[in-house]
Amino acid sequence: MPSRTNIGSPYMQFAKLRSEAKYNLASSGIMSYPLKDLPLTVDELEICGPTLYGYAPLLERLARLNGVSPDCVVTAAGTSMANHLALAATLEPGEEALVEWPTYELIVTTLEYLGVAVRYFERRMEDGFRVDPQEVERRITAQTRLIVLTNLHNPTGVLTEEDTLRAVGEVAKKNNARVLVDEVYLEALYERRPRPVLCLGDHFVVTSSLTKAYGLSGLRCGWVLANPELAQRMWHINDLYGVNAAFPADLLSMIALDNLERVAARAKKLLEVNRPVLDSFLRSRDDLEYVRPEFGTIVFPKLRHGSVDGLDRLLREEYETSIGPGKYFGMPQHFRLGIGGDPEMTRVGLERLGAALDTTRGQ
Ligand SMILES: Cc1ncc(COP(=O)(O)O)c(C=O)c1O
């Protein structure tokens, strides 16, 4: 068994302790939705309620949102806990998972914590960071029980279409494995969001939350979609982590879901303003190479020359600006930019990034 002495997530420690800045381009989600903008009265809230294996009205709403039956839904504290439950329910210690690269580090850290061996399949920049099912087939082994990817891809924001996911599903099926798709950024397609990939078959498992696309991180409204038998297994694993969810959070999540169009409208407006600003920033920089994602809140440019660590330090020390260094995603020459923040903050942040890049040019 691997040691748990050194367990911990460098990325999460960065996100919690070092990503904050006046001009924050490191955050990957839409800025917080204010509670006062949700139509609710205190009478609609309560401290305790029947949330044992999920709160039925919340399960029903999430089932409706995702076009599945409520027994396929497991609620969890954010996509983070949803991923933990999904990984723990589909893998045994000593088995193997095949994970996309670059990757959201928490997936790997959780797999290691669970005693699962990790292999990678690459998503190459020269190939637009797309998922190549043939590459997945080349990398899968007889020990692989789970293929893991994110859609939209974190850190690049690239969308994987259903046909590709179906092809990955076929590779998994042939090898007696499943596919876990973390769809937390897919929510940012709003009304254009494709159906959750669970509809492609029982060998798929989906995780998501209201965190990234709606600015509702504080609700911790996450979920897993899985076949009912697997979902039951996750509920039983969840028993080890707590008796029930925070009931007021479940009630607020229901209210948010009942008003999701209003919440989404604000997020879409923000992105409509910020995306062209990002586009014109990127077009103006010959020192960056990038794949422009069509949707979502993030992009993952490559710094052609110089060090991202140096740029990060300069931004912090001289420009009150933060970025997401690519080393946390396994690609140290890249950095992640988020465009879900306040438009003025984002505009000035990008300007400052440009000024810092000008300073370091040729160094
Ligand atoms: C791919 C991915 N999954 C999950 C999470 C965590 O989501 P949540 O805040 O809903 O736990 C993140 C946050 O950065 C993420 O990028």
The ligand as an ORCA input file, in Angstrom:
! r2SCAN-3c Opt
* xyz 0 1
  C     -12.022     19.347    -13.348
  C     -12.447     19.794    -11.979
  N     -13.199     18.984    -11.241
  C     -13.600     19.357    -10.014
  C     -13.267     20.567     -9.475
  C     -13.763     20.923     -8.107
  O     -15.116     21.261     -8.215
  P     -15.972     21.633     -6.924
  O     -15.571     23.010     -6.523
  O     -17.386     21.539     -7.400
  O     -15.661     20.634     -5.883
  C     -12.480     21.430    -10.194
  C     -12.068     22.727     -9.610
  O     -11.156     23.386    -10.041
  C     -12.066     21.045    -11.477
  O     -11.319     21.865    -12.223
*
